[in-house]
Amino acid sequence: NNVHLYVEDSGPGIPPHKRDRLFMKFQESLDVLNQGTGIGLCVCRNLSDMMGADIFLDDEFHSEIPGSPGTRFTLRLNQSPLREIICWGDGKDEELGDTTAARPEQAIQSSTCNGDVEKTKKSVIEDLPKQLSVLFVDDDTIIRKMFSRAIKRVAPSWNIKEASNGETALRIVQEEHFHIIFMDHYMASVEKQLLGTETVRLLRARGVQSIICGLSANDKKEEFMDSGATWFMLKPFPTKKEALASTLQQLICMSPCLLEELQQSNKAKNDDDDDDDHNDPPAVTDHLEQFSDNV
């Protein structure tokens, strides 16, 4: 009856000789770029102590991936799970507890419990523009593929390009226009690479007007906004369809130029549809007249 939170990865793991000093201040970074100040876990320990919780490294954890043992940290809250009243999609109230395990995909907060929830979710996705171009910049191949796959689930007709560093992104943007650019901050390599904020600054200096959303696992919002980004999001970005679609809609609404472009595109499409309705091909018109005569 104790709440446990787990954070794990499938990376190289933490060497045994460094585990005893994990929660001390200013520890040497395990990152090849020596990112961070070495106080993150110390802050986590202090916060957990203030809450009366315990945080520790799971020495027995293994990711089951050969060559990548990974790491797992556990936060034990020393509290029992909350018991609340929630509402299912069928309108029946139930107490939050073991019963939720039977239908987790249907759990809906009581404040939004109504028959229109599914319609709202569907509407969020359907309201996305049909044709947009997106550039995703991140050094991690897996993250790039996951992002592309997530976008295709909510906007299958969007054009998605990828870049592994800022230098490549600058080159691609010279050749192609993008409505939205997602930019990671730290991009590791055997050679020094442009930071995400540096890349954004260069893009703006070259007159790029795209929506640019900075991405980082660290709070780099101020740095990205100062460099000219439209917005900033902490990793991980949402991957559930409704949440991702809602995030994309919010980004689109931050650009008046893009909204105007989309409105003009929709108006042109509607005008074309009206013209098509008034100009049926002769063969079709003759067929309709013959059908009417026969009736």
N, C-alpha and C positions, 0 to 999 in steps of 0.2 A: 504493500500500500504506500510505497514511496515513489515520488516522481523522479525519474532519471532522464537527463538530456544527454544525447551523444553527438559528438562532432568527430567525424572520421574521414580519412582519405586513403588513397592507394599510392602514395608517394614512396620515397626511399626509406621512410622511417626515421627514428631518432636513435643515434648510436647509444649503446648502454652507458658509456662513460660520461654522457652529457645529461642523462635523465635526472640525476640527483640535483642538478642546478637549474632545472627548467623554470621554476617559479621565482628565481632570484632576479634582481634588476640587472639590466644592461648585459644580458647574455649574448655571446657571439651568435650572429645569424647563421642559420643553416642554408640560407639562400645564396646562390652563386653570385647574385648582385649585391649581397649584403644589405638588403632592404630592411627598413624598420630600425627601431632604437633598442630593441631587446627588452622592452618593459611590458609588452602586451599580456603575457601570461601572468606576470606579477600583478597587473591591474585586475585581471580576471580573478586571481586568488583573493585579492583584497575585497572585491565586490562580493564574491561568494561568501567570504567570512562575514561581511556586513549583513548578508541575508540569512546567516546561520546555515549555509549550505557547504558542501564539500566538492572540491574539484581535484581530479587526479588523472594520471595517465594510466591507461589500461595496458599493463605489461604483457598480457596474454593475447592481445588482439593481433590478428593477421588478416590482410585483405584477400588472401587466397590467390593473389596474382603473382606468378613467379618473378622474382627479382624486385618486387615492389611490396614489401611487407606492410607499408602504410602505418598510420597512427590513429589512435582513438583516444579522445579525452572524454571523461564522464563528469557531468555536473549532477550531483545528488542533492536535491532540494530539501530533503528531510521534512517533506510535507506530503500529506495525502492528496490524491487528486480531488479537484473541486467537483462538487455535485450541483449541477444546474438543470433547469428545465429548458429543453430545446424543442424545436418543432420540426417534424419531418415534412417532406413534400406532400404527404397525404393529409396534412392538417392535424395529425394526432400528436399531442404533447406526451413526452416521455422524460424521465429523469436521466440526466447524463451520468453514465456509469458503464457497467459491463454491456448494457444493451446496445451501446453505440457501435460495438464491434460488428454487429450483424449487418448494419447498413451504413457504413462510413461514407459512401459516395452520395448518400441522400441527406446527410446532416446539413442543416441550414440554420443560421442564427435566427433566434426567435424574432428579432427586429425586422427580418426580411421574409418571414414565413408567410407565403401566399402562393396562389396557383400560378402567378405570373413570373416566378423566378426563372424557370426554364426558357420562357419566351424572352425575358430580358437578356439572359446569357446568349441566346441565339442572335438577338438583335445587335448586341455589341459586336459580334463577329461579322454579321452581314453588313453593318454600317461602314466597315473599313473600305477605303478606295480599292478599286479592282486592279489598278496598274500603278505601282510605285517601284522605284529602284532604291536598293539599300546596299550600303557597304559596311561590312563588319570587320573591324581591325583588332586582332588579338593574336598573340604569339602561340597560343595553345591550339593545336589542330583539332583536338576533341571538342573543345568549347566552340570553335567555329562551326563544326559540323552539327553540334547539338543546337546551336542558335539557328542555323539554316533550316534544320528539320522542324524546329518549333515554329518558325515564321511560316513555313510552307503549310503547316497544319491550319493556320488561321487565315493566311493570304496566299493560296497556291499559285496565283498568277503574278505575284511580285517577282521582280528580277533581283537576285541576291548575289553580290560579289564578295569575295573574301580577300583579306590582306594580312600577312603575318607580322608586319611592322609599319612604322610610320613612313619610312622611305618608300615602300611599295605603295602605300595609300596615296602619297603625293603624286606618284607617277600615274596611278590608275585614274585619279580625279582629273588629271590633265586631259585624259582621253575620253572620259565619260561623265555625264551628269548624274548625280545621285540626290534623291530627295532627302534621305536620312543617312547619316553616318554614325555608327557606334564605334567609339574609340576607347580601347583599353589604355591604362596608364603605363604600367611597367611591362616591357616586352623584352624578355631575356634572349641573349644570343652570345656567341663566342666573341663578338665585337660589340662595342657600345652602340646602342640604338637610340633613336629619338624617343623621348618620353611622349606619352599621349598628349599632355598639355603643350609640349613644344610643337607637335604635329598640328594641333588645332590652331595654334597661333600662326603657323606658316600657311595653313589653309585659308584663314581669314585674310592674311596679308595678300594672298593671291586672288582675293575677291570671291572665294567660294561662299555661297549664301545658303548652303544646305543646312537642314537641322542637324546639329552635332550633339550627340549625347555621350558624355564621358562615362567610363566604367572603371570601377576599381573595387577591390575588397577592402580598401582603406578609405577613410573619409577624405576625398580629394575634391569635394564640391567647390570649395572656394577657389582652389587652384584652376580647376577646369573653367569655372565661370569667368575668372579673371583673364583666362587665355582666349575667351570668345566663344565658348561652348554654349549651346542653347539650354542644356540641362545636364544633370548628373544623376547616375543611379548607382547604388551600391550593389556589388555582386553578392549572391547570384541573382541574375535577372529572372523574372517570372517565366515559367515554362507552361503552366496550365493555360489552356486555350483562352478562357474568358479573361483571366488576369493579364495575359500577354496582349490580347486584343485591346483591352482597356488602356494599357500603358501606351500602346502604339497610337491610339486615338488621342490621348493626352499630348503626346509629342507632336502629332500633326497639328493640333489646335494651337500650338505655341508659335507657329509660323504663319502670319497673315498672308505672306506671298504664296505659300503652298496652298492655303485654303482658297485664295483667289484663283490660282491655277486650276484647282480641282473643280471649282464652280464653273469656270469657263469651259473646261473639258466636258462637264456634265451637260451644260447648255448646248454645246456643239453637237453632242451625241443625241440629245433630245430633238434638236432641229433636223438632224439627219434622219431620225426615226420618223418624224412627221413627213418629211419629203418622200420617204419610202412608202408611207401609207397612201399618199396621193398620187403616186406614180407606179402603179402595178404594171408588170410586164404585159405586153399585148396578149401573149398566149394565155396568161392567167386571166386577164380581163375577158377575153373571148370565151374561155371555159366557163367563167362565172355567168356570163350572159346566156350561154347555151343551157347551163344548168337551170337558170331562172325560167327560160322559155319552156323547158321540159316540164317544170313543176306547174 
